[in-house]
Amino acid sequence: MKKTIKNLALVAIVAFTSFAYANNDIEKKEVKVEASKVVWKGYKVTGSHEGTVDLKSGYLSFDGETLVGGEFVIDMTTIGSTDLSGEYKGKLDGHLKSDDFFGVEKHPTSKLVFTKVKASGKNAYDVTADLTIKGKTNKVEFQISIYGNKATASLKVDRSKYDVRYGSTSFFDDLKDKAIYDEFDLVTDLEF
């Protein structure tokens, strides 16, 4: 009986030690926020607008050469349009920062946390992540491609899930040509 207990204890110690060392291979690679870019594009019945928003911080996690995770903080106070200039740009940028849209005074950051990463091809991964905007968290799915020290991803975000209501037919009737579609695109070019 004592021999069995000693053997079980030895197996447990070896398993625990192996597990502890296996997790040490994960490397977090910090994203160079100044060299990275996040572009948004929103659509309305009468056209579209696009612009940028800056990353505050972020990293991708790798097990060897394989992507296994990531986390990003977006600085919502930097959201702005790039397709307008002058007075119109100022109005749209101010409106995007207001409570009608992203309420950046109360919610200065948004966050994206990878929860599942699965290889889908050479240098390509299917990602499931939690996206938090205006204090509300929802699951998003997208693909990311890794090439050397660069990554690109594109995802669609349904703003109605984050209480971004302005001009949304999910919340208001009879908007006609003033309607703004709920889904907007985020396209990222990352360097790490």
N, C-alpha and C positions, 0 to 999 in steps of 0.2 A: 504494500500500500504506500509506504514512504517513497519507494522508487517511482511509482506512478505519479505521485504528487510532485516529486522533483522533476520528472520528465515534462509534466504539464507546465510547471513553472518555467522551465528552460525554454519550451516552445513559445510560451507567452512572451518571455523576454526577447527572444529572437524576432518574433513577429512584430512586437512593439518597436524594437530598434530598427528593423527593416522599414517599417511604415514611417517612422520619424525621419530617416535618411532619405526616403523616396520623395518627401515633400520639400526637401532642401534644394532640389534641382530646379524649382520654379524660379524664374528670373523676371523681375519687374523691369520693364524698359520704359522710362519716363518719356512722354511725348514732348517734343520741342514746340511749345505753344506758339512762339513767334514764327516758326517756319511752317506751321500747320494752318489749315483753313477749313472753316465750316460755312457753307453757302446754303441759304434757305430760299425756297421759291413757293409763293402762295398764289392761288388761283381764284379768280372771281368770274362771274358770268361775262363781264366785259373785257377780260384780259388777265394779266398777272403782274406780280411784283416780285423782285428778288433782291437779296442783300446778303449780308454776312453777320455772324455773331462769333465772338472770340471764345476760345477755350481758356479756362482759368488754370486748369491742371488736368493731368491724365496719364495713364500708363496702360501698356499692354503686357500681359503675363505670358511667358513662354516656358514650356517644358522642352528643353533642347531647342529645336527649330519649330516646334509645334505650338501654335497659339492655343492657350487654355483659358484666358480670361482678360478682363480689362475693366477700367473704370474712368469716367470722365466727368469733370465739373465744367459747366458752361456758364460764362459770365453774361447773364441776360441784360445787364446794363449797357452792353456794347451793341445790342441788336440795332441794325440800321439798314436802310435800303441802298442799293447801288445803281438802280435803274432810273432814279430821279435826281434832280439837283435843285438848289435854291429853296424857295419857300415850300414847294411841294414835298421835297425831301424832308425838310424840317417838320412839316405837319405829319407825314406818315411815320417818321421815326418816333416823334412824340406820342402818336396814337398807339404804336406798337408797344411802347413802354408803359402806357396807361393801364388802368384796371380793366378797360374794355378788352385788352388783349393779354399781355403777360404780367402786368402789375409788378414791375421790377422794383418798385420801392419796398414792397412787402416780400417779394420773392426775387432777390438779386441773382440767384443761381438756379440752374437746373442740373440734373445729374443722370448719367447713364451708367448702369452697372450690369456687366455681363453675368448671366446666370447659367448659361449653357453654351458651349462651343463645340461644333462638330465639323470635322474636315469634310468638304464636299467636292474636292478636286485639288489639283496641284495649286498650291498657294491660295486656295479659296476655302472659306469656312461659312457655315450657317450659324448665326448667332441668335440666341434668345436673350433679351436683356430687360431690366426694369428701368423705365424712363420716368423721372419725376419732374413735373412742371407744375408750378403754382401749388406745391405741396401735395399734389396728387400723383400716385404711382400706378403705371399700367405696363403690361408686357408689350414689347415690340419685337419683331423678328426682321432680320436683314442679313445680307451677305457682306463679308469683308474679304478683301484680297490683300495679301502681304507680298511685297517684293523688296527684298533686302531690308533697308531701314525705313521703308515707306509702306503706308497702308491706305486703301481707299474703301469707302463704304457709302451706300446710298440707302436711305430709308424713308418710308412714308409715315407721317404722324397724323393721327386723327385728333385735332385740337379740341373737339367737343368732349373728349374723355378727360380733358384737363381744365374744364370750365372756362375755356376761351370762347366766349359766346358771340362776340360782335359779328353781325352780318351772317350768322349761321342759321340755315334753314332747319337745323335740328332743334333750335330754340324759338325761332320767330317765323311767323307766317307772312305772306304777302310781301316778301322782299324784292321779288321780281328781278330786275337787272342790277339791284344793289347787293344781291347775295354773294357771299364769299364762301367758297367750298371748304368743307371741314378738313380735308386732307391737304397737308403741305409736304414738300420734299426737303430733306436735309441731305446734302452731299458733302462728304468730308475727304480731305486729303491730309493725311497725317505723316509726320516725320518724327522718328524716335532714335 
